[in-house]
Amino acid sequence: MSESTGTRVENPHGPLHTGSGDLYVTVGAQLQDPDRPTFRRLADDHLVRLRGVLVPPAGMGAARHKLADTGTVILDGPAGSGRTSVARVLLREHDQETGVFHELLPDDEDELSLSNPALVGTGDRLLLDLSAATTAQWAAARTDLSALRKAVHEQHAHLVVVMPYGHPLDPDLQHYRIKIDPPDGLQVLRRHLRVHGVPYEPDPTVTAFLAESRPMREIADFADLVRRAREVAGTDEGFAQWCATARKARDDRRAEIATRVAELREGPQRALLVTVAMLHGAHADVIHQAAHLLLRTLKAPPDEHPLLECKDLAERLAEISAGAGPDGHVHFTELDYDAAVRAHFWDHMPDLRQPLGTWVTRSVEASGPYVTRELRNGLVARLAEQYLRTGRGEGLAFLAENWSTTPASRSRLEAAVHALTCGLDDPAQGRNFRQWIYQWCAHRQLKGEFAQVLVQVCADVIAASHPDQALFRLYHLARRERDTTRALQALVDLVATSSRLRRRLLDRLARSPLSPAELRIFLPVCAPEPLSAPYDNGHALIEENGARESLTSGWRAVLKGLPRAVWHPYAERWLHTATGAGHHGDLLLGLLVGAADRCDDQRGTAFAALYASARAAERTAPHGAAQAAATTDRLLQRISAAQGLGRPAAPPSPSSSGGTTP
């Protein structure tokens, strides 16, 4: 398999493996971008933007104090009050150097129970959004909330629960409940307009729009329509005209669009209409080429008129109520007309859906001075919108997989990543996409370059809010990959953000068959520095019984199953860390010796190999040869004790194969 954690693709190659078992693929197209932001930065950037537009609703101050004092707050309030946004912003305010943001999903198959303490790590910020939960789901969650709150308190974490409005709450949890009431709608609108850089003026259209109670999302959408109306308005138009245009864009335009399409009987007219709708805002050159590509995709007969007798693009655009601006970019004359056109053709010409996917595939591979990554992403997002709007998420997932097969250009792989991202972000179908991605990562044969697409989606999208799910999907990808370490590196990067995630992965590895593929994951994951570094009140993972047992099982399998040349660099790192780690260093040495002691009939060979590695590590010790030699002596004392010797035996010969038993 071929995986990556970046965003660019170069020099694609096809798969070399067919049949059952692990997939072996040459390292081909690579999604690489050294400046790509980490998943944590992506999540934090989103929360910073959310905080910038949030108008604090009534109750947010009390919720802030409750969360700071107790580590837990339960938000109650009507739909559209902004309670979920409040939850995310409150957790953002408690960001710490340790821990990760984690949106709990109790109904997902691969999520831990809410009562399992392994769900909570030190400094984690946990969101349990049950605002749309059924009565049965809420009842099930309530039984585990006390245990979850206890784990949150013990781990110095923070938990925000959004409960379903109007549902009961147990008496012992009432202390944590805070009612959230929606803020003033006009304040919300003005805040969004200010963020968009649009000056507000009193206007009857705004008054009429806010006359009825509106959800916060609807107000935000209206503000965005006003922004977009200003961008396409004439210089003589002002705030009142922008608002009137925004209001009209919210109307149901299905009958209007159906009538307009019926008037456009010619194939080239409709092809141009679809193209402008799908590439709205693109340069006229892009529109012209893409419209011809759509006609070729649909196998339409060519226009046989002499070139100079054909209509020019300006005339053809005018026929569909569109035009190019001074900068050459094409827009419909009415706001949001493009969205209505897309919905009409998708809903009323179902035979167009498959060719439309083929056309998008070819379009994202187009090149030219006006073809940008942003334009490609916008095209993919508009196609994904139709799949998701009509409940056809599986079709979008299949399309993303197909885009990643051979030959897979950089543009097609980026399109696949963006399509899956759209599916994961969809509130109604995000869970299905996470499950499909799990099946791909764990069980399916992955063709072409699809594996590296999954690596990026797991590392950059799923990990941003569901790090545990990303952890196990990356684990399966790393376990199966060959000739590359991109999934493994993404996995190592992820566990570096959280001791809890590292603990979960070590536990998963210890319960696995510990095949060479799993040991290939174990060695970099068991880096001694994070294991011996204090993460909570001076405690380190190496001090935990469960973690030590997992590490011992892993090292035992390493010493029994891998050549010393493979594991020596990792043992050397342990020995170097043990030299200056005091008590934690003793634990590191004791764990290595304990693992060798469990090697049954190979324990003597394992002891000798460890000692040989210690002697070899003295030559590269960062603390100096004398301290390294002292570490070797400490290791030898533990080996002698494990063998039941009263005093250290003569050192074994540090041969490359492990030497003789000391």
C-alpha positions, 0 to 999 in steps of 0.5 A: 500500500502507499500512504501519505499524510500530505496534500500533493501527488507526484509521479503516480504508479499502479498497484503490484499486488492482487489476490488475498492477504496484505496489499503490496503497492509501489510508492507512487503518487504522494499526497505531500505538503510540508506546510500542511497544518496538523489536525490539531491546528485545523481543529483549533482554527475552526474553533477560533473562527467560531469564537469570533462570530459567537454572540454570548447567549444568556447562560453562557457566563454561568456555564463558563464558571461551572465548567471552570469550577467543576470540570463539567457542565450540562447545557440545556436549551431549545434548538437553534439557541447556539448551545452546541457552538457555546459548548465548542467555544467553552472547551476551546477556552480550556485548551491546555498543553496536554490532551486533545479535543474529542467529540464522544460518539457513544452510538458508534461501533468502535467507540468505548462506553461512556463509563470506560475510564480509558475514554478520558486522558489528562487535559482532554476536552470532551464534547458529548452532543446529545442535542438530537438524541432520542429518549432511549439514547438519552436514557442510556447516556444518563446512566453513564454520565456520573462515571464519565464525570468522575473520570473527567475529574480525576484526569483534570479534563473538561466535559461539556454535555449538550442534552436534548431539550425538554428531557429529564436529568437525574437529580445528582446531575442537576447541579451541572445543568445550565440553561442556554437561551438564544441571544438577540437575533439582530446582535447575531446578524450584526456580529456576522456582518462585521466579521464579513466586513459588511457595515450594518444599516437599519433596514425593513428587510432585516426587520421582517426577516428577524420578526420571527424566531430564527435559529442561529445557523439561519441568521448566519446563512442570511448574513453570508447571503448579504455578503455575497450580494454585496460582492456582485452588486453594482456600485450604485447599490447599498445595504438595502439592495444587498438585503433585498437580494439576499431575501430573494435568494432564500425563496423557493425557486424550483418552479422558476428554474424548471420553466427556465430549463424548459425554455433552453432546448438545445444541448449546448445551452443546457451544458453551459447552464450546468457548467456555470452552476457547477463552476460558478465564479470560474474564469470564462476560459475555464467555463468554455473548456468545461462546457465543451468537455461536458458535451464530449462526456455526454457524447453530444454531436459536434457543432458543424457550423463554421467557427465565425458563424457560432455564437460567442461566449458572451451571447451564450452566457446571456441566454442563460442569465449569466455573464462575465465580469471585468475580471473575466469570471462568470456569475449568474445575474441572480444570487444563489441561482447556481444552487437552484440550477444544480438541484434541478438537474440532479433531481429531474435528470437522474440519468445525468448523475453518472456522467456528471461524476465522470465529467468532474473527474476529467475536469479536476485534471484540467490545467491552465492559468485559471485552474486552481486547487480552490476551484477544483475543491469547489467543483468537488464540493458542489458535486458532493452537495448533491450526493449528500443532499439526496441521501446518496452518500455511498455513491460519493464514497464510491466515487472517491475510491474510484478517483484514487485508482490507477492512474491517479494524478495529484488532482484526482487524489486531492479531489478524493480527499475533499469528497470524503471530507465533505461526507465526514462533515455532513451531519446526517451521513458523517457516521456512515462515512466513518464506518466505510472508512473503517472497513476500507482501512481494516478489511478491504483491498485498496487499489491504486493510491487510495490508501494514502488518501485514507491516511490523510483523511484519518490524520487531518479530518477524523483526528480533529474531532474523533482522535480515537477513531483516527487512531484505530483506522491509522493502526490498520493502515500501518499494519497493512502497508508495505514499502512506505511508512506514511500511515505509521508516521501519521499514527506516531504523530497522533499518539504524540499528542496524548498519553491516553491515545498512546496507552490505548494503542499500546493496549491494542498492540498487546492484545494483537497477535504481535506479528512482524507488522504489529511489531513494526508499529510497536517499536516507534510507538514505545519511544522512551521519552514520552513513556517516562515524561510526567504527564499528570502530577508527576506520573508517567506512563511507564509507572502504570501497571497496564502500560508496563504490561503492554510494553513488556508483552511488546518487547518480549515479542520483539526479542523473540521474533525480530533480528537484533539489527532491527530492534537495536536502534530502539533499545539503544534509545531506551538505554540512552534515555534510562541513563539520565532518567533516574527512577524512570530509567530504572523502570525502563531497564527493568521492563527490558529485562522483564521482557527478556525473562519471559522469552521462555527457551530463548531467555538466555539469548535475549539477555545476551542480546540486551547486554550486547546492545547496551555495550554497543550503546555506550559508543553513541551515548549522549551523556558520555561513556562513563554514565553509559557504562554505569547504565550497562552495569545496572542492566547487568545487575538486573539480568543477574537477578533475573537469572537468580545469580548472587552476583553479576556473571561474566559479561557475554560476548557482544556478538551480532547474534546476541552472544552467549548467556551471561 
